[in-house]
Every structure is written in C-alpha cells, then in structure tokens.
Amino acid sequence: MAGFDLVTAPSIEPITLADFKAHQRVGHSEEDDLIDSYIAAARSACEATLKMSLLYTTWRYRIDFCFPWEIRLPIGPLRTVSGLSIQYVDDAGATQTLATSVYQVSLGDTGVIRPAYGETWPATRPQMDAVTVTFKAGEASAADLRPAIVDAVRLETANRYEHRESQVVGTSSSQITSLSARNLLTPFIRP
C-alpha cells in the first residue's frame, strides 16, 4: 500500500546531552541515557508537529500503480539529491532503477521530482508499491537548523525531563505539553 517508511534515523540530534545538561543545570551523569532518550523523543515530537525531518533522515516513499505526473515528497526538506533513487516494477514484474538522467529534482522544503525535458515516466506494472522513491530529508547538521527550532527541541526535552508522567496530580486531566515549544514551531509548520 502507498505510504512512506523510515529507513534510517538521524545520526545526530539537534541538541547534545551536554547542551541540555547545561540548560537544565544537571550536574550528574546517572540519567544520561534517559536524557538522551528524551532528546530523541522531543526531536521526533517536533518533527511530527512540523511535518518534516530536522536532520538527515532516509525515507522510502511508496506509490501504487504508476508514476504520477510529478512526485511531491511527503516529508522535507529535500536539501540534496545524494541518496535519492527511484525504483519501479516494470510490466514484466522486474524491479528497475530509474537513471538519474530521466528525471529532474527541485530541492526545497517540499522536494518535487518530474521527468526531465523530453522524457516520460516508464510504464509500470499496475500494482501496489509500483514506484519506490528513497530520499534523504532534513538538514546536514544541527548548525543548519533555525535557532527557534533548536530551542523548541530543548524546551520539549526539558518538559519531558521535568514532567515524567503524562499528567500532574492535583490538576485537570489534561496532558502536560510544552506550549512554548509549540509556539516556537508554529511559523515553520508545513501545510
């Protein structure tokens, strides 16, 4: 069925353990593994809000039946064609890799792939997952991220560290969320 899947998670995070510990004034190392997991969870939550990858993440986008006129990647930003490949199932049922000369790529917050001038998409077998696009979305390093997004990850990590339960005793049953982090992310949310 059409959709997209995580192939490789980012190898770095928007904030480091040392950065977070300095921010929260944590002077011990007993919870370092826990804090690392909170940083990864905060990044993931911010990515879900933004509908984008923050740092280089490899994705696989699957399309049913045939090539569309243009392929709009469901998650961005697409900053490089490095690692981008398009495979399809031909009429005989064999998986083929499309030559890079057959298509053009528009980099940006939304990556777009279209046939190159004078080219057309090849015929595919009309089946589920007939076309598969593997690509890398996100920025190359944390230094390339907008400072507000890095701050949002830091605040969301702090929120998770300070409020380890989903609810606070003695308050309404609403969940603890970092409104400050959401406010920082709002201008960058993809439509």
Secondary structure, DSSP 8 states (H G I E B T S, - for coil): --EEEEEE--SS-SS-HHHHHHHHT---STTHHHHHHHHHHHHHHHHHHHTB-SB-EEEEEEESSS--SSEE-SSB-B---TT-EEEEE-TTS-EEE--GGGEEEE-BSS-EEEE-TT-------SSTT-EEEEEEESBSSGGGS-HHHHHHHHHHHHHHHH--SSS-TTS-S-----HHHHHHHGGG---
